Amino acid sequence: MNWIIKMLSSTLGKKLLMSLTGLFLISFLTIHLIGNLAVFAGDGGLSFNAYAAFMSTNPLIHTVSYLLYAGILLHVIVAGVLYFANSTARPVKYKVKDAQANSSWSSRSMTLLGTLVLVFIILHLKDFWWQYKYNGGYEFAIDANGNRDVYGLVIEQFKTTFSLVAYLIGLLALAFHLKHGFWSAFQTLGLEHKKYTPVIKALGLIYAIVVPLGFASMPVFVYFS
């Protein structure tokens, strides 16, 4: 047990935690996107409402949701610890004539991007999860299948310019965060090899484009429809 604590308290252990929680959150994003695409079903929201009802009542989903909250919290805490550890270890920044030649903008801006993504997650939880779970002021109608009309809440939220712009900014930050984070997670886990490194980087870039675009398509569709 002591070696586990010692390992997790080390810099390498914290980076491993960042990688594992990051990959878990990436997996969740994929599943969440697939479910949310029910917005485009064209049935007045019945499919989307059924999906929301399933997600809120299934015992397995409940268990996974607690793991998700823990994963987000752990990812944020470890990121903060690593950031402050790096800052205190190097109080005077290195002078580099051309930082862009040594790293990408997304890799140099992971703290900023992560902060924007965290704000985006909090906004998203306030707009939807809090309303659905704790009736935060929105009166849900009941659809033809007896489910709460979450689709109606989606329409109401994304018809405002503020929500559209805020979500697009958050998803843009997510895209850049994923662009570096996807590859970095595999690198930390030791999966770096000249043969499959380019493949992992390519998959990471594709994922960082496709998933945020998928999420962005929903508020854009609602706002302009």
N, C-alpha and C positions, 0 to 999 in steps of 0.2 A: 504493500500500500504506500509506503514511504517513497518508493522509487517513482510511483505514479505522480504523487504530489510534487516531488522534486522536478520531474520531467515537465509537468504542466506549468510549473512556476518559472521555468527557464524560458529564454527568448524563443528557442526552437519549439518548445511545447506550446507557447502562445501562438506562434505562427501556424502550427499544426491545427490548433483549435480554430483559428481564423479560416483555414482552408476547409476543414471538415464542416463547420457551420455554414460557410459560404456555399459549398457544394449542395448541402441540404436545402438551403434557401433557393438555390438555382433550380433544384428539382421541384420545389413547391411552386415557383413561378411558372414552370411549364404546365403543371397540372391546373393551376389557377387560371391560366390563360385559356386552356382547352375548355374548361367549364364556362368561363365568361363569354366565350364565342356564341353561347346560346342567345345572346342579345340579338344576333343576326338571324334567328330562326324564322322570323316573319309571322309569328303566331300571336302577336299582341303581348308577348312576355310570358306566356304559359310555360314554355320550356325553361326560361331563365328562372322563373319563380319556383319551379319544381327542383331545379338544381340548387337554389338557395335553401329550400326546405330540407333537401337531402343533406346538405353540408351542415345544417344546424341541428339535425336530429340523429344522425348516424353516430353510434358510440365510438367506432373506430376513428372517424373524423374528429370527434371531440378529443380523443387521446392525442392524435397527431397535431391538433391545434395548439395544445399545451406545449408540445415539443417545438412547434413553430415559434411561439412566443419566447420560449426559453432560448431557442437558437438565435433569434433576432437580438435579444437582450445580451446574450453571451458574445455574439459577434461585435456588437457595439462596445461593450465593456472592454473586451480584449483589444479592439482597435484603438480605443482611447489609451489604454495602458501602454501599448506599444508606441503610440505616437509620443506620449509624454516621456517615455523612457528614452526614445531616440532624441528628443529635444534636449533633455537634461544631459545626455551623454555627449552631445555635440552642441554646446551653447553658442559657439561661433560657427556659422555656416561656411562650408567650403566655398571658395571662390572658383567658379567654373565659367570659363569664357563662353562656352556654348553648351548649355544644359540640354538643349534639344538633340544634340548629337549623341548624348549618352542615354537618354530615356525618352519615352513618349510623354505627351502632356498628361494623358490619363493616369499614367503610373506616378507622375509627380504630384498629381492633384487628387489622390485617392481620399485624403482626409476631407477636402472640400466637397468632393462628389459624394462621399459617404454621408456627410452631414446633410446635404440636400436630399439624398435618398431617405434618410431618417425623417426629415421634415415631411417629405412626401408620404411616407408610410403612416405617420401620425395623422396627417390630413385625411388620408384614405380611410383609416380606422374611424375617425370622427364622423366622416360623411356617410359611411355605410355600416360598418360593424357596430358602432355604438348605437346607431339608430335602430338597427335590427334587433340587437341583443337586449338593449335597455330602453327602447322606445324614447330616444332622445329628443322628442318634440315632433317627430313626423308621424302622422296618422296613416297607417297602412290600410288600404282597401283590401278586400279579399277577392281573388280571381275566381274564374269559373271552376277551377279544380279544388277550391278551398284553401289555397295557399296565400300567404301574405304577398301583396303586389310589390315586390322589391324592384321589379322592372320600372314601375312608376316612379320610385325614388331615383333610380338611375337617370330616367328622362328628366326629372326635375333638376337634379344636380348638374347634369352636363348641358343644360340649356342656358346656363349662365356663362358669360365670357370669362369671369374670374376663375371658375372651376376648370374650364377648358385650358386656359393659359397656364394655370398652376400645375395641372396634371401633365401637360406637354413638357413643361420645364423639368418636372420631377422625372419623367420618363427619359428625357434627354440625358439628365444626370445619371440615371440608371444604366443607360446604354454605354456611356463612357466608363462607368464603374465596372460593368460586366466585361467590357473589352479587355481591361487589364486583369480584373479579378479572376475570370475564368481560367486564363492561362497561368496566373500566379499560383492558384490553388494546386494545380497539377504539378507545377514546378516545386512547390514546397513539399509535396508528398513524394518527391524524388522521381517523378515520371518525366524526366528530361532526357531526350535522346535525339541525336541528329536525324534519325529516321522518322520518328513520329512527332517530334516537336513542331515542325511546320503544320502537320495535320491538326494538332491540338489548337495551335494558334488560329488556323483557318476556321475550325469549328467554333472557337470562342468568338471570333469576329462575326461569323454568321449568326450565332446565338444572340450576340449583343445588338444585332440589327433587327432580326426577325421578331424576337420576343417583345422588346419595347414598341416596335411598330404595330404588333398585334394588339397590345394594350391601348396604344394611341388611337387605333382605328375606331375604337368604341366611342370615346367622347367626341371625336370628330364626326362620326356618323350621326350620333344623336344631335349634336349642335347644329349641323347643316341639313338635317332631315325635316 
